[in-house]
Amino acid sequence: MIETFVESIKGLISDSGFSAVTWQQCLMMLISFVLMYLAIKKQYEPLLLLPIAFGMLLTNLPLAGLYHPEIFINETGHIDWTMFKEGTVGLIDILYLGVKLGLYPPIIFLGVGAMTDFGPLIANPKSFLLGAAAQFGIFVAFVGALCLGFTPEQAGSIGIIGGADGPTAIYLTSILAPDQLGTIAIAAYSYMALVPIIQPPIMKALTTKKERQIVMEQLRPVSKLEKVCFPILVTILVSFIVPSAAPLVGMLMLGNLMKESGVVDRICKTAQNELLNIVTIFLGVSVGATATAERFLNTKTLMIIAMGLVAFACGTAGGVLLGKLMCWITKGKVNPLIGSAGVSAVPMAARVSQKVGQEENPGNFLLMHAMGPNVAGVIGSAVVAGILLSILG
């Protein structure tokens, strides 16, 4: 009787996670705790950083069997449906299908479009140039990653961090370099959250006090007709030039058209709230789950995080430098600070431009001017992702 009881206890212990846990898994769980702290206490992009962090925790729990990377990352490059047929998949395996099949990022773009006002961009089309210039960091990091020994596909995924657009980074990486998805997603959202810390020193270093004090003229009013026609024309133009960008840009513009048309308020509110929130949870948890100890704890992770910072810094610098050029061409009518908003982190980057400008001139209001490059950066990063996908995919 006693021997049977002892054997039962031994069996219970051997079947528990305590007997199978490794130091690597413990370290990954510790990292997930740090990310949760940043999301909860510091409020760094909490809507996605919190589910990403918890997904990282779940995937590193020993013997939980929630996520099986071999289903999605294998020699064939395609989903191995065998385990799905056998019914031996985990919860996150099912949720991750939305990432692997490219479903979640376009839906998030739908919700973002439904909340975005392209009025400042329409009122000042030159903002497109600033949004394009801020994508410079993507190509710098791409070349840098190639020099460090990454494959072209991995380099493209690393470079897109410079666009400061999380869903775009996830969309591109899930296709080109799914083995690095967790690292790149965490880096992308971390740098987006650190926009108020990273950008101001670069902006101040590249501009003079006089330039930062420039007060820009008020933007012209934009008609409803312009706002309705804009998403339709952008969808057609971008899709003809870069067909690979159609899923992201098309859904972004559909959401915006629903908002500006004013005739589908019910589904517009659903896209802005319920649908966007549900997909954000699924996306965050499933992407975080790809950060397993085997794939995250290596030198490549540190290199990716470093190159992501380079991409983001160069993107900010590219936008500011073009802003300086436009300031010179217009003889002081453009404040170069708005160029930094072209990195796409909406609306945080635009708020940083406003904050830095107002520090130099309390009567300066750059927010609406910065929103033009800001939303242009969303389109720009999606277009660059489409270009990389066309070349490398």
C-alpha positions as CSV (number, residue, x, y, z in Angstrom):
1,M,0.0,0.0,0.0
2,I,2.8,2.4,1.0
3,E,4.8,1.4,-2.1
4,T,1.8,2.1,-4.3
5,F,1.4,5.5,-2.7
6,V,5.1,6.4,-3.2
7,E,5.0,5.3,-6.8
8,S,1.9,7.4,-7.4
9,I,3.7,10.4,-5.9
10,K,6.8,9.8,-8.0
11,G,4.6,9.5,-11.1
12,L,2.8,12.7,-10.3
13,I,6.1,14.5,-9.8
14,S,7.6,13.1,-13.1
15,D,4.5,14.2,-15.0
16,S,4.6,17.8,-13.6
17,G,6.4,20.7,-15.1
18,F,8.9,20.9,-12.3
19,S,10.7,17.8,-13.5
20,A,11.0,19.0,-17.1
21,V,11.7,22.8,-16.7
22,T,15.0,24.0,-18.0
23,W,17.0,27.2,-17.0
24,Q,16.4,28.5,-20.5
25,Q,12.6,28.3,-19.9
26,C,13.0,30.0,-16.5
27,L,14.9,32.8,-18.2
28,M,12.3,33.3,-20.8
29,M,9.6,33.4,-18.2
30,L,11.6,36.0,-16.4
31,I,11.8,38.1,-19.6
32,S,8.1,37.8,-20.0
33,F,7.6,39.2,-16.4
34,V,9.8,42.1,-17.4
35,L,7.7,42.8,-20.5
36,M,4.5,42.5,-18.4
37,Y,6.0,45.1,-15.9
38,L,6.7,47.5,-18.8
39,A,3.2,47.0,-20.1
40,I,1.4,47.4,-16.8
41,K,3.6,49.8,-14.8
42,K,5.1,51.9,-17.6
43,Q,2.2,51.4,-20.0
44,Y,4.6,50.8,-23.0
45,E,2.2,49.8,-25.8
46,P,0.2,47.7,-23.3
47,L,-2.6,46.7,-25.7
48,L,-0.1,44.4,-27.6
49,L,2.9,44.1,-25.3
50,L,0.8,42.6,-22.5
51,P,-0.7,39.7,-24.6
52,I,2.7,39.2,-26.3
53,A,4.4,38.9,-22.9
54,F,1.8,36.4,-21.6
55,G,2.0,34.4,-24.9
56,M,5.8,34.2,-24.2
57,L,5.0,32.9,-20.7
58,L,2.6,30.3,-22.0
59,T,4.8,28.9,-24.7
60,N,7.7,28.4,-22.2
61,L,5.7,26.5,-19.6
62,P,7.2,23.0,-19.5
63,L,5.0,20.2,-20.9
64,A,2.0,22.6,-21.5
65,G,2.0,21.7,-25.2
66,L,0.2,24.9,-26.2
67,Y,2.4,25.7,-29.2
68,H,4.3,23.4,-31.6
69,P,6.7,25.5,-33.8
70,E,7.5,22.5,-36.0
71,I,4.0,22.7,-37.4
72,F,4.7,26.1,-38.9
73,I,8.5,26.2,-39.3
74,N,9.8,23.2,-41.1
75,E,11.7,22.2,-44.3
76,T,8.7,22.5,-46.5
77,G,8.0,26.1,-45.5
78,H,4.2,25.2,-45.3
79,I,1.9,24.3,-42.5
80,D,2.1,20.6,-41.5
81,W,-1.6,19.7,-41.1
82,T,-0.9,16.2,-39.7
83,M,-1.2,17.2,-36.1
84,F,-4.4,19.1,-36.8
85,K,-5.9,16.0,-38.4
86,E,-4.9,13.9,-35.4
87,G,-6.3,16.5,-32.9
88,T,-3.0,16.8,-31.0
89,V,-2.5,20.5,-31.5
90,G,-2.4,23.1,-28.7
91,L,-4.6,26.2,-28.2
92,I,-1.9,28.6,-29.5
93,D,-1.4,26.4,-32.6
94,I,-4.9,27.2,-33.6
95,L,-4.6,30.9,-32.8
96,Y,-1.3,31.1,-34.7
97,L,-3.1,30.1,-38.0
98,G,-4.3,33.7,-38.2
99,V,-0.7,34.9,-38.2
100,K,0.6,32.2,-40.6
101,L,-2.2,32.7,-43.1
102,G,-1.8,36.5,-43.0
103,L,-5.2,37.2,-41.5
104,Y,-4.7,39.2,-38.3
105,P,-2.5,42.1,-39.6
106,P,-4.9,43.2,-42.4
107,I,-7.8,43.1,-39.9
108,I,-5.9,45.3,-37.5
109,F,-5.2,47.7,-40.5
110,L,-9.0,47.7,-41.0
111,G,-9.5,48.9,-37.5
112,V,-6.7,51.4,-37.7
113,G,-8.1,52.8,-40.9
114,A,-11.5,53.2,-39.3
115,M,-9.9,55.4,-36.6
116,T,-7.5,57.4,-38.8
117,D,-8.1,60.9,-40.2
118,F,-6.2,61.5,-43.4
119,G,-7.3,65.1,-43.5
120,P,-3.9,66.6,-42.6
121,L,-2.3,64.5,-45.3
122,I,-4.8,65.5,-47.9
123,A,-4.5,69.2,-46.9
124,N,-0.7,69.0,-47.3
125,P,0.3,66.3,-49.8
126,K,4.0,67.2,-49.3
127,S,3.6,65.1,-46.2
128,F,3.8,62.0,-48.4
129,L,7.5,62.9,-49.0
130,L,8.2,63.1,-45.3
131,G,6.5,59.8,-44.7
132,A,8.6,58.2,-47.5
133,A,11.9,59.7,-46.2
134,A,11.3,58.2,-42.8
135,Q,11.4,54.7,-44.3
136,F,15.1,55.3,-45.0
137,G,15.9,53.4,-41.8
138,I,14.3,50.2,-43.2
139,F,16.9,50.1,-46.0
140,V,19.8,51.0,-43.8
141,A,19.0,48.1,-41.4
142,F,18.3,45.8,-44.4
143,V,21.8,46.4,-45.7
144,G,23.3,46.2,-42.2
145,A,21.7,42.9,-41.5
146,L,23.0,41.5,-44.7
147,C,26.5,42.5,-43.8
148,L,26.1,40.8,-40.4
149,G,25.3,37.5,-42.1
150,F,21.5,37.4,-42.0
151,T,19.7,35.9,-45.0
152,P,17.9,38.4,-47.3
153,E,14.6,37.3,-45.9
154,Q,15.7,37.8,-42.3
155,A,17.3,41.1,-43.3
156,G,14.1,42.4,-44.8
157,S,12.1,41.4,-41.7
158,I,14.7,43.2,-39.5
159,G,14.6,46.3,-41.6
160,I,10.9,46.7,-41.4
161,I,11.2,47.4,-37.7
162,G,12.3,50.9,-38.8
163,G,8.9,51.6,-40.1
164,A,7.6,51.5,-36.4
165,D,4.5,49.7,-37.5
166,G,3.9,46.5,-35.5
167,P,1.2,44.8,-37.7
168,T,3.3,45.4,-40.9
169,A,6.4,43.9,-39.2
170,I,4.4,40.9,-38.1
171,Y,2.8,40.5,-41.5
172,L,6.1,40.6,-43.4
173,T,8.1,38.5,-40.9
174,S,5.4,35.8,-40.7
175,I,6.0,35.2,-44.5
176,L,9.7,35.9,-44.9
177,A,11.3,34.8,-41.6
178,P,8.7,33.1,-39.3
179,D,11.6,31.7,-37.1
180,Q,12.4,35.3,-36.0
181,L,8.8,36.5,-35.6
182,G,8.8,36.6,-31.8
183,T,12.0,38.6,-31.6
184,I,11.1,41.1,-34.3
185,A,7.6,41.6,-32.9
186,I,8.9,42.3,-29.4
187,A,11.6,44.7,-30.8
188,A,9.1,46.5,-33.1
189,Y,6.6,47.2,-30.3
190,S,9.3,48.0,-27.7
191,Y,10.7,50.7,-30.0
192,M,7.3,52.0,-30.8
193,A,6.7,52.3,-27.0
194,L,10.0,54.1,-26.6
195,V,9.3,56.8,-29.3
196,P,9.2,59.6,-26.6
197,I,12.7,58.6,-25.4
198,I,14.5,57.7,-28.6
199,Q,13.3,60.4,-31.0
200,P,13.8,63.8,-29.1
201,P,17.7,63.5,-28.9
202,I,17.9,62.8,-32.6
203,M,15.5,65.6,-33.5
204,K,17.4,68.1,-31.5
205,A,20.8,67.0,-32.7
206,L,19.7,67.5,-36.4
207,T,17.9,70.8,-36.1
208,T,18.7,74.3,-34.8
209,K,16.8,76.1,-32.2
210,K,15.5,78.6,-34.8
211,E,14.2,75.7,-37.0
212,R,12.4,74.1,-34.0
213,Q,10.7,77.4,-33.3
214,I,9.1,77.7,-36.7
215,V,5.4,78.2,-36.6
216,M,3.6,76.7,-39.6
217,E,0.5,78.1,-41.3
218,Q,-2.9,76.6,-40.5
219,L,-3.9,73.7,-42.8
220,R,-6.7,74.3,-45.2
221,P,-10.1,72.7,-44.6
222,V,-10.6,69.3,-46.4
223,S,-14.0,68.5,-47.9
224,K,-15.9,65.3,-47.4
225,L,-15.6,64.5,-51.1
226,E,-11.8,64.6,-50.8
227,K,-11.9,62.3,-47.8
228,V,-14.2,59.8,-49.5
229,C,-12.2,59.7,-52.7
230,F,-8.8,59.5,-51.0
231,P,-8.9,55.9,-49.8
232,I,-10.3,54.7,-53.1
233,L,-7.6,56.4,-55.1
234,V,-4.8,55.3,-52.8
235,T,-6.0,51.7,-52.9
236,I,-6.0,51.7,-56.7
237,L,-2.7,53.5,-57.1
238,V,-0.7,51.5,-54.5
239,S,-2.2,48.2,-55.6
240,F,-1.2,48.8,-59.2
241,I,2.3,49.9,-58.3
242,V,3.0,47.3,-55.5
243,P,0.4,44.5,-55.7
244,S,1.9,42.8,-52.7
245,A,0.9,45.7,-50.5
246,A,-2.8,45.4,-51.4
247,P,-3.8,43.3,-48.4
248,L,-2.6,45.9,-45.9
249,V,-3.3,49.1,-47.8
250,G,-6.6,47.8,-49.1
251,M,-7.9,47.0,-45.6
252,L,-6.5,50.2,-44.2
253,M,-8.3,52.2,-46.8
254,L,-11.5,50.2,-46.5
255,G,-11.6,51.1,-42.8
256,N,-11.1,54.7,-43.6
257,L,-13.7,54.7,-46.3
258,M,-16.2,53.3,-43.8
259,K,-15.4,56.1,-41.4
260,E,-15.5,58.9,-43.9
261,S,-18.6,57.8,-45.8
262,G,-20.7,58.1,-42.7
263,V,-23.2,55.5,-43.9
264,V,-22.0,52.4,-42.0
265,D,-21.5,53.7,-38.5
266,R,-22.4,50.3,-36.9
267,I,-19.7,48.2,-38.7
268,C,-17.3,51.1,-38.5
269,K,-17.6,51.1,-34.7
270,T,-17.2,47.3,-34.7
271,A,-14.0,47.6,-36.7
272,Q,-12.7,50.3,-34.3
273,N,-13.6,48.4,-31.1
274,E,-14.8,44.8,-30.9
275,L,-13.2,43.3,-34.0
276,L,-9.9,45.2,-33.4
277,N,-9.7,44.2,-29.8
278,I,-10.4,40.5,-30.4
279,V,-7.8,40.3,-33.1
280,T,-5.3,42.2,-31.0
281,I,-5.6,39.6,-28.3
282,F,-5.2,36.7,-30.7
283,L,-2.3,38.3,-32.5
284,G,-0.4,39.3,-29.4
285,V,-0.7,35.9,-27.6
286,S,0.2,33.9,-30.7
287,V,3.1,36.1,-31.7
288,G,4.5,36.1,-28.2
289,A,4.3,32.3,-28.2
290,T,6.8,32.1,-31.0
291,A,9.5,33.4,-28.6
292,T,10.5,30.0,-27.3
293,A,13.7,29.5,-25.4
294,E,15.3,27.6,-28.3
295,R,14.7,30.4,-30.8
296,F,15.0,33.5,-28.6
297,L,18.1,32.8,-26.5
298,N,20.9,33.3,-29.0
299,T,23.2,36.0,-30.4
300,K,20.9,36.6,-33.3
301,T,18.3,38.0,-30.9
302,L,20.7,40.7,-29.6
303,M,21.8,41.5,-33.2
304,I,18.1,41.9,-34.3
305,I,17.3,44.2,-31.3
306,A,20.4,46.3,-32.1
307,M,19.6,46.6,-35.8
308,G,16.0,47.4,-35.0
309,L,17.2,50.4,-33.0
310,V,19.5,51.5,-35.9
311,A,16.5,51.2,-38.3
312,F,14.3,53.3,-36.0
313,A,16.9,56.0,-35.4
314,C,17.8,56.2,-39.1
315,G,14.1,56.5,-40.0
316,T,13.7,59.4,-37.6
317,A,16.8,61.0,-39.0
318,G,15.7,60.5,-42.6
319,G,12.4,62.3,-41.9
320,V,14.0,65.2,-40.1
321,L,16.7,65.7,-42.7
322,L,14.1,65.9,-45.5
323,G,12.2,68.3,-43.3
324,K,15.3,70.5,-43.1
325,L,15.5,70.4,-46.9
326,M,11.9,71.4,-47.3
327,C,12.4,74.2,-44.7
328,W,15.2,75.6,-46.8
329,I,13.3,75.3,-50.1
330,T,10.2,77.0,-48.6
331,K,12.4,79.6,-46.9
332,G,11.4,78.7,-43.4
333,K,7.7,77.7,-43.8
334,V,8.2,74.0,-42.8
335,N,9.3,73.0,-39.3
336,P,11.7,70.1,-39.7
337,L,10.4,68.5,-36.5
338,I,7.3,67.2,-38.3
339,G,9.5,64.9,-40.4
340,S,10.2,62.7,-37.4
341,A,6.6,61.7,-37.3
342,G,6.9,59.9,-40.6
343,V,8.0,56.7,-38.8
344,S,4.4,55.7,-38.5
345,A,3.9,55.1,-34.8
346,V,0.5,56.8,-34.8
347,P,-0.2,59.1,-33.1
348,M,2.7,59.0,-30.6
349,A,5.3,60.2,-33.1
350,A,3.1,63.2,-34.0
351,R,2.7,64.0,-30.3
352,V,6.5,63.9,-29.8
353,S,6.9,66.4,-32.7
354,Q,4.4,68.7,-31.0
355,K,6.1,68.3,-27.6
356,V,9.6,69.1,-28.8
357,G,8.4,72.0,-30.9
358,Q,6.4,73.5,-28.0
359,E,9.4,73.2,-25.7
360,E,11.2,75.8,-27.9
361,N,8.1,77.9,-28.6
362,P,5.1,77.5,-26.2
363,G,2.8,79.0,-28.9
364,N,3.8,76.5,-31.5
365,F,1.2,73.9,-32.4
366,L,2.6,71.2,-34.8
367,L,0.3,68.3,-34.0
368,M,-2.0,68.5,-37.0
369,H,1.0,69.2,-39.3
370,A,2.8,66.2,-37.9
371,M,-0.2,64.0,-38.4
372,G,0.2,64.3,-42.1
373,P,3.7,62.6,-42.2
374,N,2.5,60.3,-39.4
375,V,-0.4,58.7,-41.4
376,A,1.7,58.9,-44.6
377,G,4.3,56.7,-42.7
378,V,1.6,54.0,-42.2
379,I,1.0,53.9,-45.9
380,G,4.8,54.1,-46.6
381,S,5.7,51.2,-44.4
382,A,3.0,49.0,-45.9
383,V,4.3,49.9,-49.4
384,V,7.9,49.1,-48.4
385,A,6.7,45.8,-47.0
386,G,5.0,45.0,-50.3
387,I,8.2,45.8,-52.2
388,L,10.3,43.6,-49.9
389,L,7.7,40.8,-50.2
390,S,7.8,41.1,-54.0
391,I,11.6,40.9,-54.1
392,L,12.2,38.3,-51.4
393,G,9.0,36.4,-51.0
